[in-house]
Amino acid sequence: VPRTMADAIAPMPVGEGIGGAANEAAVFDESQFEKVVLLPALRVPAQKVGELQKNSEMKALFYRRRGVRNVIPAPSSSTHRLVLLQPSAEADAGGAPPLPEVARRLVESGVAEVESYELRLGYGQTTAEEALQRILPKGIDVPRGFETVGHLAHFNLRDQQWPYRKSIGKIILDKNPCIKTVVTKVGALSN
């Protein structure tokens, strides 16, 4: 039984990664988070991008993801940009969502065209929750919350999450720049 606060709270060592009790020193490979997403995109002249960004209907179709720009330079053209769009359930045969009037006019007039774009996503573009879901085995809940005091994050991990504490700590440190230390309670506090 711990007798002091220092005995009851132990730092979660980080950087040594994924694995159960038998594999505690393994490092999870960030390349396991890499994936390619095929997105519809609108190739438009650079001077027309502002017009599309001001249109609320069009803006709602823009691809939104942490660390990913939704307007990028078009490959092999310095005068055009690609506006990345959200994949849509009601997409046409090319995967593009139904376009608002302003974009449809540009496409019909030949100024813009709809094409596909392969977006490569990695560990840097995942959220903490997505990364935790990826590294924790099925049946083990993702820790949903933690307390913060200054730059310290405090977790109360369940027994089944304990073998993955190092990976959980690393992901929380990586995805929360204001957090510098991650700890978890290892026993009951007394006094």
N, C-alpha and C positions, 0 to 999 in steps of 0.2 A: 504494500500500500504506500503510495507516494506521501511524503510528509510535507513537502513544500511545493509552491507553484512551479518552481524550476524542475522538480522531479515529475510533476504531473503533466507538463507540456513539453513535448519534444519537437525539435525542428524536423520538417519533412525534407530529407536530403533530396536534392534535385539533380537532374542531368544524368542519372544512371538508368532511368527509363523503365520500360514496360517489363512485365513478367510477374509470375507468381512467386511463391516462396522459393521454389527451386530455381528460378531465373531472375533473382533480385538485381543482379548487376548488369543485366542486358540493357542496351540503349535502344529506344524505339527509333525506327528509321523514318525520318521525315519524308522520304520519297514514297512511303505508303499512302500519303495523302494526295499525291499527284493524280489528277484526272483531267480529261479533255471534255469540254462541254461544247456541243454544236449549237450556236446561237444564230438566230436571224439577225441581219444587220442591214442598215440603210446606208448606201454609199452616196454621199452628197458633197457638193462643192463646199469648201471650207466657209465661204461667206454666207451659206444658207443654214449653217448649224445653229446660229443664234436664233433664227426664226423658229426652228424646231424646238429649241430649248424653252422658248417663251410660251409655247402652246401647251396648255395644261393637259389636254388629251394625249398629246405626243409624249410629254414628260412622264406620264403614268406608264407608258410602254417601255421606257428606258430600263436597261438591265441594271439592277442594284445589288451589289455585293461588296462587302468590306475589302478594301485594297484593290479594287478593280475600277478603272476609269470606264465610263460608258461612252465616251467619245474618244476615238483613237485615230492616229494617222492611218490613212488607207495604204495598204502595201502597194508599192510601185507607183505612187502618185503623191506629189507634194502639194497638189491643189485640192485634193479631196480628203474627206474624213469618213470613218465608219461610225455610225451611231448604233451601238449594240442594243438589241431589243430583248425583252423578256420572252422566253419560250411560252407559247400559248396553247391551251387545250383546243381553242377554236381557230387554230392556225390553218393557213392554206396549204396546198401540196408542197410548197417550198419551206414550210416551217415558220413562215412569218405570220404574226398576229394581224388581225384586221387593222388597217391603218386609218388614222384620223384624216379628215378632209385635206388639211394642209400638206401632209405627206403624200397622200394619194395624188394630189395635183402635181407635185414634183415628179412623181414616178410616171404619171400619164404624159407629162410634157417632155419626158426624156432627160430631165435635169438630174434625177436621182434614180437609183436602181436598188432592188432588194437582192441580197446575196447571203450566203452562209459564212460564218466565221468560227474557226476552231479556237476556243479560249482555253488556255492551259492554266489550271488552278493548282495551287500547292498548299503547303502547311501555312504559309503566310496569309492566305485568303480564307482560312477556315476560322470559325468562331470557336471559343473554348468549348462550348457544348458539343459542337460537331466533332471536334478533335477527341473529346472524352468518349463520345459514343463510338468513335472509330477504334479506340485502343482498348476499351473495356469489353470483355466477352459478353455475349448475350446472357440476359438474366441478372446482370449486375447493374444496379441503378447508377446513373450519372449523378454525382454530387451536385445538387441544385443551388446551394447557397453557402455563403461563408460570411463570417463577421470580419470587418476590417477596422483596425485601429492604426491610423497613420499609414505607414507603408507595410503593415503586417496583416496577413490574411490568416484567419483561424478556422480550421475545419473540424467537424466532428464526424469522422469517417466511421462507417459501419464495418463490421468484421469482414464481410466479403469484399469490401473496397480496400482494406488494409494492404494486401499484397501489391496493389497498384499505386500506393501513396507517392512514390517517387515520380511516376509519370504524371499523376494528377498535379503534383506540385510544379513540375516543369511546365506543363501546359498553362497553369494559372499564372506563373511568372511570365511566360512568353506572351500571353494574350492580354495581360493587364499591366501596362507599363508603370503604373504608379505603385504596384506591389513589388517589394524587394525581398520579403521573407514570407514563407508559408510554414505554418505550424499546425499540428493536430494534437488533440488531447489523447494521452496514452493511459490514463487512469483517472479515478475519481479524486476530486480535490477535497482535502479536509483542512479544518482550521481556517 
